[in-house]
Amino acid sequence: MGTSREAIAQAPQAKFDYDVVIVGGGPAGLSAALVLGRSCRKVLVCDAGKPRNHTSAAVHAFFSRDGISPAELLKIGREQLEPYAVEWHDGRVDEAEKVETGFKVTLGKDKVVVARKLVLATGVTDKLPDIPGIRDWWGIGVLHCAFCHGWEVRDEPWACIAPAEQAVEWATLLSGWSKSLTYLTNGGPRPTADQLKWLKDHRVAVREEKIAGLDGKEGKLTGVTFDGGQPLGVRAVFVLPESVQRSDLPKKLGCKVLTEGRQAGTIETDAFGATSVPGLYVIGDASSAGMQSVPGAVSDGSMVGVAVQRALVKEDVERV
């Protein structure tokens, strides 16, 4: 015979303000909050605003929401949490502590709340190449995801910037949207002879000069200028930025930051967001398990929400 919710509710338990605190109110955090709210959990979502994709005009490749603005997507996400026991704190969280029964989370200067589980959806920031003006075009003409933004500039001339060892792989992927590609070394290490041959054979041009800047007109990128040599007319520059954790919380709480390979800069987790710290989960772009896109973050948040609920239910049943 199963354990009733009434029996679980009446069993002795430590004092908690929330079942779960989620730090980060982007797509991953909102998705996890929705699952947990619908699982009869009391949840607090903390968010400081300004998501990673705030410079982008639209979210793409997201079923039923293709073309929606990032701000509108988050607005709808927050509205859909209203029927549930999900509360909101507007503000950054810089301090959290693992305690025997859960986590203490400091809100603002001195308000402390206690939760059984802590979910970090704190995201990453993008460390862009050292190119004058690149930040001004980030999310507009300087892009990182062809699946997200390639359609809008398909069949136009593109440039790509990536470490030399990734030149062939990056150019191969981007060729699905544009047949006019130029690989830019930005004055850095050049590809190997074999890589250069592959690029030449596949009609990918190579420019090795240091980039001096980016040109545009009426909100659209139009070209790249160099320290010497002719300008290059392009409609998009695709880059592979370095991911840097947006929050120090994962590191402060003892999580491992990966330093090598594609996942460099992310927090090591299992497939369900669990870290080496019991009860602590990292989701979305900050996690090694997450795909860095809005649909990927939503999927990750939903899956981890289920995992957290399973862990809570297991603890509840064992407590009776």
N, C-alpha and C positions, 0 to 999 in steps of 0.2 A: 504494500500500500504506500503511495507517495506521501511525502511530507507536505502538509498544507502551508499556504502562505501565512495563515493565522498562527500556526505553531512557530514558524520562523520568526514572525514579528514579536512573539512573546518571549523568545529565548533571550537570556542575558547577553548584552553586547557592550562594547566600548562606546564612548560618546563620539559621534561624528557629526559634523555639520552637513557633509555631503557624502554620497556614495562615491562620486567621481568628480574630480576637478580636471577640466580640460583647459590647457593653456594654449591659446591660438584659435581664433574664430574664422579661419579660412575654410576652404572646401573640405579638407580632411577633418578639421575639428568640428564643423557643423554636421558633417555626415555621422561622425561618431556620436555626437550629442543626440541626433535624431534617433539612432538605434537605441541608445541607452534610455532616452526619455520614453520611448515606446516600450521599453522593458521595465517600466515602473520604477525607474531609478531617479534619485534626486541628484541633479547635475549642476555644476557651476562652470560656465564658459567664460574665460578671461581673454580679452583681446585688446591690443593696443592700436589696431587700425593699420592702414598702409600695407596691403598685401604685396607679395612679390610681383604680381602681374598688374599693378596699378597703372603702369604706363601704357598697357595694351588697350587698344580700342575695343576688342571683343574677345570672348572665349569661343574657341572652335573645337570641332570634333567631339562635342559633348551631346549625346543623344537627347533630343527634345529642346536643347538650349543653344544650338549652334548659332553663333553671332550675338549672343547676349553680352552686355557689358559686364566686366568683373564686379562693379559696384552693384548692379541690379541683381546679379546672381546671389551675392551675399545678402542683399536685402530680402529677397524671397526666402533664402535659407533661414534667416533669423525669424521671419514671420511664421514659418512652418513649425518652429519650435514652441510657439505660444501655447498650444493646448497641453503641453507636457510640463513636468516638474523640472524645467530647465531655467536656471537663472543666468543673468548676464552681468559681468563686471567689465566696464570700460577702463582699461589701463594695463600697463605693462606689469608683468610679474618677474621680479629679479631674484627672489629668494624662496626656496622650498627646502624642506628638511625631511629625510626619511626617519620615521620613528617606529617603534616596535609594532604598532597596530596599523600604520598607514603613513600618511604624509601631512606635514604642516606646511601650509602655503601662505606666504605673507602678501597681502593686498595693500598697495599703497605703502605708507610709512610704518604703520603699526597694527593693522587689522590682520589677525591670523585665523585661518579656517583649517579644519582638519577633515581629511577625506580618506576613504579606504584605498582608493586607487588614484593614480595620477597619470594623465595622458598629456604628453607634450606634442603639440602640433605647431611648433614654433617656427618651422620653415628654415630657409636658407637665404642668404643674399648672394648676389652674383659678382664675383671679382672679374671685371672685364679687362681685356687687353689694354695696355697703356697706349691709347690712341687719342689724340686731341679730339674732343667733341663726341666721343663714342657714347657717353652717358646720355647726351641730348637726344640721340636717335635710338636708344635702347627700347625695344618693344614696338618700335615704329618702322624703322628700316634696318636696324641691327637686330637680328633675331637669333634664337637658339633652337627652335623646334619647327622643322618643316611640316610635321603633321598638324601642328597648331596654326601655322601662318603661311604655309607654302602655297596654298590655293590662290590666295589673294595676289600673289606676284608670280604665278605660274607662267612659264614660257618667256619670262623676262631674263635679262642678263643678271647673273648672281656672282658674288664673290664669296669665298669661304676662308676662314682663318682657323687653323687648328695646329696642334703640335705635329711636327713632321711625320712622326710614326703613325699618325692617324689620318694623314692626307688622303690616302687611297680609299680608306673606309668611308670617310666623310664625303668625299667627292662621289663615290658610288651611290650613297644614299640620296644625295641631293639631285643626282641626275634623273631621278624619277619625276621631278617637277620642272627642271630647266636643263636644256641642252647647251646653254651658253654659260659655262662655269669657268671661273678663274680662281686658282688657289694662291693665296697671299701668304708669304712667309713673314712679312712685316720685319724684315731684316734679321730674322732668327735663323736657326739651323735649317739647311735645305734638305729636302727628301733625298733618299739614297738614289743611286743610279737606276736601280730596278723600279723604284717608285716613280721617278721622273719619266722613265720609259712608259710605264703604265698610264700615267697622266697624259703624256703626249699621244699615245695610241688611242686613247679615249677622248681626245680633243678637249682636254682640260688645260687651259693656259696656266702659266706660272709666272707670278711677279715676285721678285725677291727684294725690292726696295723697301726701305722703312716708310711706313704710312705717315703722311703729314696731316691728314684730316679727312673729313667727310663733307660732301656737298649735298644740298637739297633745295627743293623749291616747292612752295605751297604745301608743306607738310609731307612731302615725299622725298625719299632719298634718291639722288640722281647720280652720284659718283664718289670715287675715292681719289684723293690726290696723294702724291708721293714726294719724298725728298729727292728730286731728280726724276726724269722720265715723264712720259705723258700721263695725264689723268685717265682713269678707267671709268667708263660709264656703266653703272649698275643700278638696279632697283632694290636690291637687298644684299646685305652682308650677313652671312651666317657664322656664328662663333660658338665655341665650346667654352663657356666661362667656368672658372673654378668656383665650386660651391663652398660657402663659408657659413657655419652655423649662425643663425640670427640671434640666438639666445645662449647665454652661458649656463643655463639651467641643466642641460644634459651632462655637461662636464662636471659641474658642481656636485651633481648627484651621483657621480661615479660611472657614467656611461663611457663606452669606448668610442672614440672618433676614428673612423677609418682614414688611412693616409695614402693608400695606393689604389691604382686601377680606376675603373669607371665610378666606383662608389666613394672615392676620396672626398672627404669633407662631410660625409653622412655618419649617422650614429648606427652602430652595429645592433641589429635586432634579428629576431627570428621572423618567420613568415607572417606571424600574427602581431608584430609590433612589440613583443616583449623584449626587454633589455636584460642585462645581467643583474639588475637591481630588482628584487621581487616587488611586484605591484606597480612597477613603472613601465609605461609604454611610450614609444615614440612613433609617430605616424606622419604620413605625407612626405613632402620634399626633404624633411630633416632625416628621414629613416633610410637605411640601406635597402629596405624591402620595397620602398615606394617607387613608382614611376613618376618622374617629375613632369606632371601635366595635371590639369584640373580633373579630367576623368579618372586618372590614376589616383589622385589624392582622395577623390570621393569614394572610389572603390576601396582604397586602403582604410579610410576612416570607418566605412561600413563594416568591413571584415574585422577590424580591431574592436569596434563596438561590440560585436558578437562575442569575441574572445574575452573581453572584460566582463560582459554579463555572465558568461559561463563560469568564469573564475569567482565572481561574486555569489552566484547561486550555489556553487560547490561549497564555498565557505559557510553560507547560510545553512545549508543542509547538515554539514558536519557539526555546526554549533548547537543544533537541537538535541 
